[in-house]
Amino acid sequence: MTNKNTWQYLVDQYLANTISKEELDLLLQKASEEEDIDALMPVLQSHWQKAKEKTGSSGNDWDARFEAMMKEARRGNPVLGIEKKRVSPRIYRSIAAAVLVALLGGGYFIFFQKNNHQAGITQTPVHQNTNDLTPGINGAVLTLANGEQIILDSAGNGILAIQGKAKVMSRSGQIVYDAEDKAKQEFLLNTMSTPRGRQYQLVLSDGTKVWLNASSSIRYPAAFPDKERKVEISGEAYFEVAPLIMKKEKVPFTVKIVSGEGKDRGEIQVLGTHFNVNSYEDETTIKTTLLEGSVKVVKGASFRMLSPGQQAQIKNRLPEDILIINKVDVDAVMAWKNGYFSFGNTDLAAIFRQISRWYDVDIEYRGEIPDRRFGGEISRNTNASQVLKILEKSKVHCTIEGKKIIVMP
């Protein structure tokens, strides 16, 4: 009798697309248990060898690639490059499954495709593309108060500049402001900007942490005054606001949302909390999602209070209408920070806007945009060709021409 609890049985069922929901749950559970990874080795080697033979390849590069991926898996930091300790159980199960799938059959990616007619699992083989686009990296441009610009893509650790009495330091891939005597600080504004294909992290002088997504910016003082903390953002940013008490009073923190031309698009008032703001100008809605604490979202004369798990939406064409969405999928909202694209019944145009920002590429549509919606998660560490091959399974045909993706009917 076949033991349905073994790696061999579960992997065979998965690749044959005959796996049941219960078996898939078991496979995900086993894939998330690092201590069992060595027991998976013979099964993976067998399928890897079959995939290599199927392509007619006997090159050592296949074997070297397998060994490299297994080494990463053993270290608990698999190809997707996400710290396990910061990932929710649901996301970690997805990571485990994606690592398993990436190891099988020469590089498969799991993606749940949804449209008006069906929903299923698509397994897409990854092929090399000489005209490909690599994913974005950690990098930004820091503009100091005097207009001097510092490229942060390759900045080493140490002091980069002095702003008044505040030190601007590069530390392990992030910028940190150290303002020792806040009472005597000059009010000097700095700006951090991430172009397309870049993201970066910042620690403000009060200890507030900020993560910038691609094509975003934040303007802030090198050191905050005693009575208020104000910053301006465009694009997308995640905040972990540090509580601050001065002279026995809590100092509020205000995030002003602006357009590229500096036009006021609303603001968020907080004391100490974690939240995400998506305010890209090419999106139809400004979205503020609360993870912890409490915030007030303000637009003109209107305002709404948010509780954790809620999202405030401001429609660009309805400037003072604030809509509250309850029970938001917070993991999906924070996927960009955790190294993923996450789509939930997302239309094709919205997907390509994210691709454009992260891969620093223009999108050209030749004909009507296909009416497709997708759900699933894809690592942001993959090349663009791998993302496009998944879309092609739903007859979304694309080609890469230099720094442009052509979308065809």
Secondary structure as UniProt FT lines:
FT   TURN            4..5
FT   HELIX           7..15
FT   TURN            16..17
FT   HELIX           21..31
FT   HELIX           34..36
FT   HELIX           37..54
FT   TURN            55..56
FT   HELIX           60..74
FT   TURN            75..76
FT   TURN            79..80
FT   HELIX           84..86
FT   HELIX           89..103
FT   HELIX           104..106
FT   STRAND          108..114
FT   STRAND          119..125
FT   STRAND          137..138
FT   STRAND          141..143
FT   TURN            145..146
FT   STRAND          149..151
FT   TURN            153..154
FT   STRAND          158..163
FT   TURN            164..165
FT   STRAND          166..171
FT   TURN            172..173
FT   STRAND          174..179
FT   HELIX           182..184
FT   STRAND          189..194
FT   TURN            196..197
FT   STRAND          198..203
FT   TURN            205..206
FT   STRAND          209..212
FT   STRAND          216..221
FT   STRAND          229..240
FT   STRAND          245..246
FT   TURN            247..248
FT   STRAND          249..250
FT   STRAND          253..258
FT   TURN            260..261
FT   STRAND          264..270
FT   STRAND          274..279
FT   TURN            281..282
FT   STRAND          285..292
FT   STRAND          295..299
FT   TURN            300..301
FT   STRAND          302..306
FT   TURN            308..309
FT   STRAND          311..315
FT   TURN            316..317
FT   TURN            319..320
FT   STRAND          322..325
FT   HELIX           330..333
FT   TURN            334..339
FT   STRAND          340..347
FT   HELIX           348..359
FT   STRAND          362..365
FT   STRAND          373..379
FT   TURN            380..381
FT   HELIX           384..392
FT   TURN            393..395
FT   STRAND          397..401
FT   TURN            402..403
FT   STRAND          404..408
//
